[in-house]
Amino acid sequence: MAQTNLTIRIDEEIKRDAEFLFNRIGLNISSAVNVFFRQAIREQSIPFELKPYDNNYTAKLKRSMEQSEKGEVITFTMAELEAMETGKIPKRAIDFLEKHKAAYAND
């Protein structure tokens, strides 16, 4: 089969990260692209699901805005936030989460 060249533009950091990954599994960029193309042709589609980074982001943002408008928010002091890093959760945070646990069940 005759060979041809393909020129693409790609972010330098993505190329570097991809090269690192592909080298770890024994491929170079050219081989990896060939694998991708062959699989896409075989499946007649992109060979993986394309989805937004966080498909729940909009729903979470909307819920947060609604909670804020209803006054269903809790704020913490810097000391409380620092204490949380060591596992010491303020009682009022535990109480708040208990009260609203259904809303946070899927997060």
The first five atom37 places (N, CA, C, CB, O) and aatype in JSON, in Angstrom:
{
  "aatype": [12, 0, 5, 16, 2, 10, 16, 9, 1, 9, 3, 6, 6, 9, 11, 1, 3, 0, 6, 13, 10, 13, 2, 1, 9, 7, 10, 2, 9, 15, 15, 0, 19, 2, 19, 13, 13, 1, 5, 0, 9, 1, 6, 5, 15, 9, 14, 13, 6, 10, 11, 14, 18, 3, 2, 2, 18, 16, 0, 11, 10, 11, 1, 15, 12, 6, 5, 15, 6, 11, 7, 6, 19, 9, 16, 13, 16, 12, 0, 6, 10, 6, 0, 12, 6, 16, 7, 11, 9, 14, 11, 1, 0, 9, 3, 13, 10, 6, 11, 8, 11, 0, 0, 18, 0, 2, 3],
  "atom_mask": [
    [1, 1, 1, 1, 1],
    [1, 1, 1, 1, 1],
    [1, 1, 1, 1, 1],
    [1, 1, 1, 1, 1],
    [1, 1, 1, 1, 1],
    [1, 1, 1, 1, 1],
    [1, 1, 1, 1, 1],
    [1, 1, 1, 1, 1],
    [1, 1, 1, 1, 1],
    [1, 1, 1, 1, 1],
    [1, 1, 1, 1, 1],
    [1, 1, 1, 1, 1],
    [1, 1, 1, 1, 1],
    [1, 1, 1, 1, 1],
    [1, 1, 1, 1, 1],
    [1, 1, 1, 1, 1],
    [1, 1, 1, 1, 1],
    [1, 1, 1, 1, 1],
    [1, 1, 1, 1, 1],
    [1, 1, 1, 1, 1],
    [1, 1, 1, 1, 1],
    [1, 1, 1, 1, 1],
    [1, 1, 1, 1, 1],
    [1, 1, 1, 1, 1],
    [1, 1, 1, 1, 1],
    [1, 1, 1, 0, 1],
    [1, 1, 1, 1, 1],
    [1, 1, 1, 1, 1],
    [1, 1, 1, 1, 1],
    [1, 1, 1, 1, 1],
    [1, 1, 1, 1, 1],
    [1, 1, 1, 1, 1],
    [1, 1, 1, 1, 1],
    [1, 1, 1, 1, 1],
    [1, 1, 1, 1, 1],
    [1, 1, 1, 1, 1],
    [1, 1, 1, 1, 1],
    [1, 1, 1, 1, 1],
    [1, 1, 1, 1, 1],
    [1, 1, 1, 1, 1],
    [1, 1, 1, 1, 1],
    [1, 1, 1, 1, 1],
    [1, 1, 1, 1, 1],
    [1, 1, 1, 1, 1],
    [1, 1, 1, 1, 1],
    [1, 1, 1, 1, 1],
    [1, 1, 1, 1, 1],
    [1, 1, 1, 1, 1],
    [1, 1, 1, 1, 1],
    [1, 1, 1, 1, 1],
    [1, 1, 1, 1, 1],
    [1, 1, 1, 1, 1],
    [1, 1, 1, 1, 1],
    [1, 1, 1, 1, 1],
    [1, 1, 1, 1, 1],
    [1, 1, 1, 1, 1],
    [1, 1, 1, 1, 1],
    [1, 1, 1, 1, 1],
    [1, 1, 1, 1, 1],
    [1, 1, 1, 1, 1],
    [1, 1, 1, 1, 1],
    [1, 1, 1, 1, 1],
    [1, 1, 1, 1, 1],
    [1, 1, 1, 1, 1],
    [1, 1, 1, 1, 1],
    [1, 1, 1, 1, 1],
    [1, 1, 1, 1, 1],
    [1, 1, 1, 1, 1],
    [1, 1, 1, 1, 1],
    [1, 1, 1, 1, 1],
    [1, 1, 1, 0, 1],
    [1, 1, 1, 1, 1],
    [1, 1, 1, 1, 1],
    [1, 1, 1, 1, 1],
    [1, 1, 1, 1, 1],
    [1, 1, 1, 1, 1],
    [1, 1, 1, 1, 1],
    [1, 1, 1, 1, 1],
    [1, 1, 1, 1, 1],
    [1, 1, 1, 1, 1],
    [1, 1, 1, 1, 1],
    [1, 1, 1, 1, 1],
    [1, 1, 1, 1, 1],
    [1, 1, 1, 1, 1],
    [1, 1, 1, 1, 1],
    [1, 1, 1, 1, 1],
    [1, 1, 1, 0, 1],
    [1, 1, 1, 1, 1],
    [1, 1, 1, 1, 1],
    [1, 1, 1, 1, 1],
    [1, 1, 1, 1, 1],
    [1, 1, 1, 1, 1],
    [1, 1, 1, 1, 1],
    [1, 1, 1, 1, 1],
    [1, 1, 1, 1, 1],
    [1, 1, 1, 1, 1],
    [1, 1, 1, 1, 1],
    [1, 1, 1, 1, 1],
    [1, 1, 1, 1, 1],
    [1, 1, 1, 1, 1],
    [1, 1, 1, 1, 1],
    [1, 1, 1, 1, 1],
    [1, 1, 1, 1, 1],
    [1, 1, 1, 1, 1],
    [1, 1, 1, 1, 1],
    [1, 1, 1, 1, 1],
    [1, 1, 1, 1, 1]
  ],
  "atom_positions": [
    [[0.84, -1.17, 0.0], [0.0, 0.0, 0.0], [0.9, 1.24, 0.0], [-0.97, -0.01, 1.22], [1.86, 1.32, 0.76]],
    [[0.57, 2.2, -0.85], [1.36, 3.42, -0.95], [1.2, 4.26, 0.31], [0.95, 4.24, -2.2], [0.13, 4.29, 0.91]],
    [[2.25, 4.93, 0.69], [2.25, 5.78, 1.88], [2.05, 7.23, 1.46], [3.58, 5.62, 2.67], [2.38, 7.62, 0.34]],
    [[1.5, 8.03, 2.36], [1.35, 9.46, 2.13], [1.64, 10.18, 3.44], [-0.07, 9.82, 1.6], [1.6, 9.57, 4.51]],
    [[1.92, 11.46, 3.37], [2.16, 12.25, 4.56], [0.91, 13.0, 4.96], [3.31, 13.23, 4.33], [0.09, 13.36, 4.11]],
    [[0.77, 13.23, 6.24], [-0.36, 13.98, 6.79], [0.23, 15.04, 7.7], [-1.37, 13.04, 7.56], [1.02, 14.74, 8.59]],
    [[-0.15, 16.28, 7.49], [0.33, 17.37, 8.33], [-0.86, 17.89, 9.13], [0.98, 18.52, 7.47], [-1.9, 18.24, 8.57]],
    [[-0.7, 17.95, 10.46], [-1.75, 18.47, 11.32], [-1.16, 19.48, 12.28], [-2.46, 17.34, 12.09], [0.04, 19.47, 12.55]],
    [[-2.01, 20.34, 12.81], [-1.59, 21.29, 13.83], [-2.15, 20.79, 15.15], [-2.08, 22.75, 13.51], [-3.31, 20.39, 15.23]],
    [[-1.32, 20.8, 16.17], [-1.75, 20.33, 17.48], [-0.99, 21.11, 18.55], [-1.5, 18.79, 17.63], [0.16, 21.5, 18.34]],
    [[-1.62, 21.31, 19.66], [-1.0, 22.01, 20.78], [0.28, 21.25, 21.19], [-1.99, 22.13, 21.98], [0.29, 20.03, 21.28]],
    [[1.33, 22.0, 21.43], [2.63, 21.4, 21.77], [2.56, 20.5, 23.01], [3.65, 22.51, 21.99], [3.17, 19.43, 23.04]],
    [[1.82, 20.94, 24.02], [1.72, 20.16, 25.26], [0.96, 18.85, 25.02], [1.03, 20.99, 26.35], [1.33, 17.81, 25.56]],
    [[-0.09, 18.9, 24.21], [-0.84, 17.68, 23.9], [0.04, 16.71, 23.14], [-2.11, 18.01, 23.08], [0.02, 15.51, 23.42]],
    [[0.81, 17.21, 22.19], [1.71, 16.34, 21.43], [2.72, 15.68, 22.36], [2.45, 17.14, 20.32], [2.97, 14.47, 22.26]],
    [[3.3, 16.47, 23.25], [4.3, 15.92, 24.18], [3.68, 14.84, 25.08], [4.9, 17.04, 25.04], [4.26, 13.78, 25.26]],
    [[2.49, 15.13, 25.63], [1.82, 14.17, 26.5], [1.43, 12.9, 25.74], [0.58, 14.8, 27.13], [1.56, 11.79, 26.26]],
    [[0.96, 13.08, 24.51], [0.57, 11.92, 23.7], [1.8, 11.07, 23.35], [-0.14, 12.39, 22.4], [1.75, 9.85, 23.43]],
    [[2.89, 11.72, 22.98], [4.13, 10.97, 22.68], [4.58, 10.16, 23.89], [5.26, 11.93, 22.24], [4.97, 9.0, 23.76]],
    [[4.52, 10.77, 25.06], [4.92, 10.09, 26.28], [4.05, 8.85, 26.5], [4.81, 11.03, 27.49], [4.55, 7.76, 26.77]],
    [[2.72, 9.04, 26.38], [1.8, 7.92, 26.56], [2.04, 6.83, 25.53], [0.35, 8.4, 26.47], [2.18, 5.66, 25.89]],
    [[2.1, 7.21, 24.26], [2.26, 6.2, 23.22], [3.59, 5.47, 23.33], [2.14, 6.85, 21.84], [3.66, 4.26, 23.09]],
    [[4.64, 6.17, 23.7], [5.94, 5.51, 23.88], [5.88, 4.48, 24.99], [7.02, 6.55, 24.19], [6.51, 3.42, 24.9]],
    [[5.13, 4.78, 26.05], [4.98, 3.83, 27.16], [4.3, 2.54, 26.72], [4.18, 4.45, 28.3], [4.55, 1.48, 27.28]],
    [[3.44, 2.63, 25.7], [2.77, 1.42, 25.24], [3.36, 0.89, 23.93], [1.29, 1.68, 25.06], [2.77, 0.03, 23.27]],
    [[4.52, 1.41, 23.56], [5.26, 0.87, 22.42], [4.87, 1.41, 21.06], [0.0, 0.0, 0.0], [5.12, 0.76, 20.04]],
    [[4.25, 2.59, 21.02], [3.86, 3.19, 19.75], [4.51, 4.56, 19.59], [2.33, 3.31, 19.65], [4.89, 5.2, 20.57]],
    [[4.62, 4.98, 18.35], [4.98, 6.37, 18.09], [3.71, 7.09, 17.62], [6.15, 6.49, 17.03], [2.67, 6.46, 17.44]],
    [[3.78, 8.39, 17.43], [2.61, 9.16, 17.03], [2.01, 8.61, 15.73], [2.97, 10.65, 16.87], [0.8, 8.43, 15.63]],
    [[2.85, 8.36, 14.75], [2.37, 7.86, 13.47], [1.61, 6.55, 13.62], [3.53, 7.68, 12.5], [0.53, 6.38, 13.04]],
    [[2.15, 5.63, 14.38], [1.48, 4.34, 14.6], [0.16, 4.53, 15.33], [2.38, 3.39, 15.4], [-0.84, 3.9, 14.98]],
    [[0.14, 5.4, 16.34], [-1.09, 5.64, 17.1], [-2.17, 6.24, 16.21], [-0.81, 6.57, 18.28], [-3.33, 5.84, 16.3]],
    [[-1.81, 7.19, 15.36], [-2.78, 7.79, 14.44], [-3.31, 6.73, 13.47], [-2.15, 8.96, 13.66], [-4.5, 6.68, 13.18]],
    [[-2.41, 5.87, 12.98], [-2.83, 4.79, 12.1], [-3.81, 3.84, 12.8], [-1.61, 4.0, 11.6], [-4.81, 3.43, 12.21]],
    [[-3.53, 3.51, 14.05], [-4.44, 2.66, 14.83], [-5.82, 3.34, 14.93], [-3.85, 2.36, 16.25], [-6.85, 2.71, 14.72]],
    [[-5.8, 4.62, 15.26], [-7.05, 5.37, 15.38], [-7.82, 5.36, 14.06], [-6.76, 6.82, 15.82], [-9.01, 5.05, 14.05]],
    [[-7.16, 5.68, 12.96], [-7.83, 5.72, 11.65], [-8.4, 4.35, 11.29], [-6.86, 6.19, 10.56], [-9.54, 4.25, 10.84]],
    [[-7.6, 3.3, 11.47], [-8.07, 1.95, 11.11], [-9.3, 1.56, 11.93], [-6.95, 0.91, 11.31], [-10.25, 0.99, 11.4]],
    [[-9.27, 1.87, 13.22], [-10.4, 1.53, 14.08], [-11.64, 2.35, 13.68], [-10.05, 1.77, 15.56], [-12.75, 1.81, 13.66]],
    [[-11.46, 3.63, 13.37], [-12.58, 4.47, 12.94], [-13.19, 3.93, 11.65], [-12.11, 5.93, 12.75], [-14.42, 3.88, 11.51]],
    [[-12.35, 3.53, 10.72], [-12.84, 2.96, 9.46], [-13.58, 1.66, 9.73], [-11.67, 2.72, 8.48], [-14.66, 1.42, 9.18]],
    [[-13.0, 0.82, 10.57], [-13.63, -0.47, 10.89], [-15.01, -0.28, 11.5], [-12.74, -1.28, 11.85], [-15.96, -0.97, 11.14]],
    [[-15.13, 0.68, 12.44], [-16.39, 0.91, 13.14], [-17.31, 1.9, 12.41], [-16.12, 1.41, 14.54], [-18.48, 2.04, 12.77]],
    [[-16.78, 2.57, 11.4], [-17.51, 3.6, 10.67], [-18.0, 4.71, 11.6], [-18.69, 2.98, 9.93], [-19.09, 5.26, 11.43]],
    [[-17.17, 5.02, 12.58], [-17.47, 6.1, 13.52], [-16.22, 6.38, 14.34], [-18.68, 5.73, 14.45], [-15.23, 5.66, 14.23]],
    [[-16.27, 7.42, 15.15], [-15.19, 7.68, 16.09], [-15.18, 6.49, 17.05], [-15.38, 9.06, 16.87], [-16.24, 6.12, 17.56]],
    [[-14.03, 5.87, 17.3], [-14.01, 4.62, 18.08], [-14.1, 4.79, 19.6], [-12.77, 3.88, 17.76], [-13.63, 3.93, 20.35]],
    [[-14.67, 5.86, 20.04], [-14.92, 6.08, 21.47], [-16.02, 7.12, 21.59], [-13.62, 6.55, 22.22], [-16.29, 7.86, 20.64]],
    [[-16.66, 7.16, 22.75], [-17.76, 8.08, 22.97], [-17.21, 9.5, 23.15], [-18.59, 7.66, 24.19], [-16.28, 9.72, 23.92]],
    [[-17.8, 10.44, 22.45], [-17.46, 11.85, 22.61], [-18.5, 12.47, 23.54], [-17.4, 12.6, 21.22], [-19.7, 12.4, 23.27]],
    [[-18.04, 13.08, 24.62], [-18.95, 13.72, 25.56], [-18.26, 14.9, 26.19], [-19.43, 12.73, 26.63], [-17.03, 14.98, 26.21]],
    [[-19.05, 15.83, 26.72], [-18.46, 16.99, 27.39], [-17.61, 16.54, 28.57], [-19.54, 17.97, 27.85], [-17.83, 15.47, 29.13]],
    [[-16.66, 17.36, 28.94], [-15.78, 17.05, 30.06], [-16.58, 16.69, 31.3], [-14.85, 18.22, 30.35], [-16.3, 15.69, 31.95]],
    [[-17.56, 17.5, 31.64], [-18.41, 17.23, 32.79], [-19.84, 17.48, 32.34], [-18.03, 18.13, 34.03], [-20.32, 18.62, 32.38]],
    [[-20.52, 16.43, 31.91], [-21.86, 16.59, 31.37], [-22.87, 16.97, 32.45], [-22.29, 15.33, 30.68], [-24.03, 17.24, 32.12]],
    [[-22.49, 16.98, 33.7], [-23.36, 17.37, 34.79], [-23.11, 18.8, 35.24], [-23.18, 16.42, 35.97], [-23.8, 19.31, 36.12]],
    [[-22.13, 19.45, 34.63], [-21.71, 20.77, 35.08], [-22.85, 21.78, 35.07], [-20.57, 21.27, 34.22], [-23.05, 22.5, 36.05]],
    [[-23.59, 21.85, 33.98], [-24.67, 22.83, 33.86], [-25.74, 22.59, 34.91], [-25.29, 22.78, 32.46], [-26.22, 23.53, 35.54]],
    [[-26.12, 21.33, 35.12], [-27.14, 21.01, 36.12], [-26.65, 21.37, 37.52], [-27.5, 19.51, 36.06], [-27.41, 21.91, 38.33]],
    [[-25.38, 21.08, 37.82], [-24.83, 21.41, 39.14], [-24.78, 22.93, 39.35], [-23.42, 20.81, 39.3], [-25.1, 23.43, 40.42]],
    [[-24.38, 23.63, 38.3], [-24.31, 25.09, 38.39], [-25.7, 25.68, 38.61], [-23.68, 25.68, 37.11], [-25.88, 26.56, 39.45]],
    [[-26.69, 25.19, 37.86], [-28.06, 25.67, 38.03], [-28.57, 25.39, 39.44], [-28.99, 25.02, 36.99], [-29.2, 26.25, 40.06]],
    [[-28.3, 24.19, 39.95], [-28.74, 23.85, 41.3], [-28.06, 24.75, 42.33], [-28.43, 22.38, 41.61], [-28.7, 25.21, 43.28]],
    [[-26.77, 25.02, 42.15], [-26.05, 25.9, 43.08], [-26.64, 27.3, 43.08], [-24.57, 25.96, 42.71], [-26.77, 27.92, 44.13]],
    [[-26.98, 27.8, 41.9], [-27.56, 29.13, 41.8], [-28.93, 29.18, 42.49], [-27.68, 29.56, 40.33], [-29.25, 30.14, 43.19]],
    [[-29.73, 28.13, 42.27], [-31.05, 28.08, 42.92], [-30.9, 28.02, 44.44], [-31.85, 26.85, 42.42], [-31.63, 28.69, 45.17]],
    [[-29.96, 27.21, 44.91], [-29.73, 27.11, 46.36], [-29.28, 28.44, 46.93], [-28.69, 26.03, 46.66], [-29.72, 28.83, 48.01]],
    [[-28.42, 29.13, 46.22], [-27.93, 30.42, 46.68], [-29.08, 31.42, 46.78], [-26.84, 30.95, 45.75], [-29.17, 32.17, 47.75]],
    [[-29.96, 31.43, 45.77], [-31.1, 32.35, 45.77], [-32.05, 32.06, 46.93], [-31.85, 32.25, 44.44], [-32.69, 32.97, 47.45]],
    [[-32.14, 30.78, 47.35], [-33.03, 30.4, 48.45], [-32.34, 30.54, 49.8], [-33.51, 28.96, 48.27], [-32.95, 30.31, 50.84]],
    [[-31.06, 30.91, 49.79], [-30.32, 31.01, 51.04], [-29.85, 29.67, 51.57], [0.0, 0.0, 0.0], [-29.49, 29.56, 52.74]],
    [[-29.85, 28.65, 50.72], [-29.43, 27.31, 51.12], [-27.92, 27.13, 50.87], [-30.24, 26.23, 50.36], [-27.5, 26.21, 50.17]],
    [[-27.16, 28.0, 51.44], [-25.71, 27.92, 51.29], [-25.07, 27.96, 52.66], [-25.17, 29.07, 50.38], [-25.67, 28.41, 53.64]],
    [[-23.85, 27.51, 52.71], [-23.11, 27.55, 53.96], [-21.73, 28.12, 53.64], [-23.02, 26.13, 54.64], [-21.1, 27.72, 52.66]],
    [[-21.27, 29.02, 54.46], [-19.95, 29.6, 54.27], [-19.06, 29.18, 55.43], [-20.02, 31.15, 54.15], [-19.55, 28.87, 56.52]],
    [[-17.76, 29.18, 55.19], [-16.8, 28.76, 56.2], [-15.73, 29.81, 56.36], [-16.19, 27.42, 55.83], [-15.39, 30.54, 55.43]],
    [[-15.2, 29.88, 57.56], [-14.05, 30.73, 57.8], [-12.81, 30.02, 57.27], [-13.9, 31.07, 59.33], [-12.84, 28.82, 56.99]],
    [[-11.73, 30.76, 57.14], [-10.48, 30.15, 56.69], [-10.01, 29.09, 57.68], [-9.39, 31.23, 56.51], [-9.5, 28.05, 57.27]],
    [[-10.18, 29.34, 58.95], [-9.78, 28.36, 59.98], [-10.57, 27.06, 59.82], [-9.99, 28.95, 61.39], [-10.01, 25.98, 59.96]],
    [[-11.88, 27.18, 59.53], [-12.69, 25.98, 59.33], [-12.24, 25.21, 58.09], [-14.18, 26.36, 59.21], [-12.17, 23.98, 58.11]],
    [[-11.95, 25.93, 57.02], [-11.48, 25.27, 55.8], [-10.16, 24.55, 56.04], [-11.33, 26.3, 54.66], [-9.96, 23.42, 55.57]],
    [[-9.26, 25.19, 56.75], [-7.98, 24.55, 57.07], [-8.18, 23.33, 57.96], [-7.03, 25.55, 57.76], [-7.5, 22.32, 57.79]],
    [[-9.12, 23.42, 58.9], [-9.42, 22.27, 59.77], [-9.98, 21.11, 58.95], [-10.41, 22.67, 60.87], [-9.71, 19.94, 59.25]],
    [[-10.77, 21.43, 57.92], [-11.35, 20.38, 57.07], [-10.27, 19.57, 56.37], [-12.28, 21.0, 56.04], [-10.45, 18.38, 56.12]],
    [[-9.16, 20.2, 56.05], [-8.07, 19.5, 55.4], [-7.52, 18.37, 56.26], [-6.95, 20.47, 55.05], [-6.95, 17.41, 55.75]],
    [[-7.7, 18.48, 57.56], [-7.23, 17.43, 58.48], [-8.37, 16.51, 58.89], [-6.58, 18.05, 59.72], [-8.19, 15.66, 59.77]],
    [[-9.54, 16.68, 58.26], [-10.66, 15.79, 58.54], [-11.61, 16.28, 59.61], [0.0, 0.0, 0.0], [-12.55, 15.58, 59.97]],
    [[-11.38, 17.48, 60.13], [-12.26, 18.02, 61.18], [-13.36, 18.85, 60.51], [-11.45, 18.9, 62.21], [-13.15, 20.01, 60.16]],
    [[-14.53, 18.23, 60.35], [-15.65, 18.89, 59.7], [-16.48, 19.64, 60.75], [-16.52, 17.87, 58.92], [-16.89, 19.05, 61.74]],
    [[-16.72, 20.94, 60.53], [-17.52, 21.7, 61.47], [-18.93, 21.1, 61.61], [-17.61, 23.17, 61.04], [-19.5, 20.64, 60.63]],
    [[-19.48, 21.11, 62.82], [-20.79, 20.53, 63.09], [-21.85, 21.17, 62.19], [-21.17, 20.71, 64.56], [-22.73, 20.47, 61.7]],
    [[-21.78, 22.47, 61.98], [-22.79, 23.12, 61.16], [-22.74, 22.63, 59.7], [-22.61, 24.63, 61.2], [-23.76, 22.64, 59.02]],
    [[-21.56, 22.21, 59.23], [-21.46, 21.64, 57.89], [-22.12, 20.27, 57.85], [-19.98, 21.54, 57.44], [-22.83, 19.94, 56.9]],
    [[-21.88, 19.47, 58.88], [-22.5, 18.15, 58.96], [-24.02, 18.3, 59.03], [-21.98, 17.36, 60.19], [-24.75, 17.58, 58.35]],
    [[-24.49, 19.23, 59.84], [-25.93, 19.49, 59.96], [-26.52, 19.92, 58.61], [-26.2, 20.56, 61.03], [-27.59, 19.45, 58.22]],
    [[-25.82, 20.8, 57.92], [-26.28, 21.29, 56.61], [-26.37, 20.13, 55.63], [-25.34, 22.38, 56.06], [-27.37, 19.99, 54.93]],
    [[-25.33, 19.3, 55.58], [-25.33, 18.17, 54.64], [-26.4, 17.15, 54.98], [-23.97, 17.5, 54.63], [-27.02, 16.57, 54.08]],
    [[-26.63, 16.93, 56.25], [-27.71, 16.01, 56.66], [-29.06, 16.54, 56.19], [-27.72, 15.83, 58.21], [-29.89, 15.79, 55.67]],
    [[-29.27, 17.83, 56.37], [-30.53, 18.45, 55.98], [-30.75, 18.36, 54.47], [-30.56, 19.91, 56.42], [-31.88, 18.2, 54.01]],
    [[-29.65, 18.47, 53.69], [-29.75, 18.51, 52.24], [-29.15, 17.27, 51.56], [-29.06, 19.76, 51.72], [-28.8, 17.33, 50.38]],
    [[-29.03, 16.16, 52.28], [-28.32, 15.0, 51.73], [-28.93, 14.48, 50.43], [-28.31, 13.89, 52.74], [-28.19, 13.98, 49.58]],
    [[-30.21, 14.58, 50.25], [-30.84, 14.09, 49.01], [-30.3, 14.87, 47.81], [-32.39, 14.22, 49.08], [-30.1, 14.29, 46.74]],
    [[-30.07, 16.15, 47.98], [-29.58, 16.98, 46.87], [-28.15, 16.65, 46.5], [-29.69, 18.46, 47.23], [-27.73, 16.89, 45.37]],
    [[-27.38, 16.1, 47.46], [-25.98, 15.82, 47.21], [-25.71, 14.33, 46.96], [-25.14, 16.29, 48.37], [-24.55, 13.94, 46.81]],
    [[-26.74, 13.52, 46.91], [-26.59, 12.07, 46.8], [-25.88, 11.65, 45.53], [-27.94, 11.39, 46.86], [-25.17, 10.64, 45.54]],
    [[-26.03, 12.39, 44.44], [-25.43, 11.97, 43.16], [-24.13, 12.69, 42.85], [-26.4, 12.2, 42.05], [-23.58, 12.49, 41.76]],
    [[-23.62, 13.52, 43.72], [-22.36, 14.26, 43.46], [-21.16, 13.41, 43.74], [-22.29, 15.54, 44.3], [-20.03, 13.87, 43.57]]
  ]
}
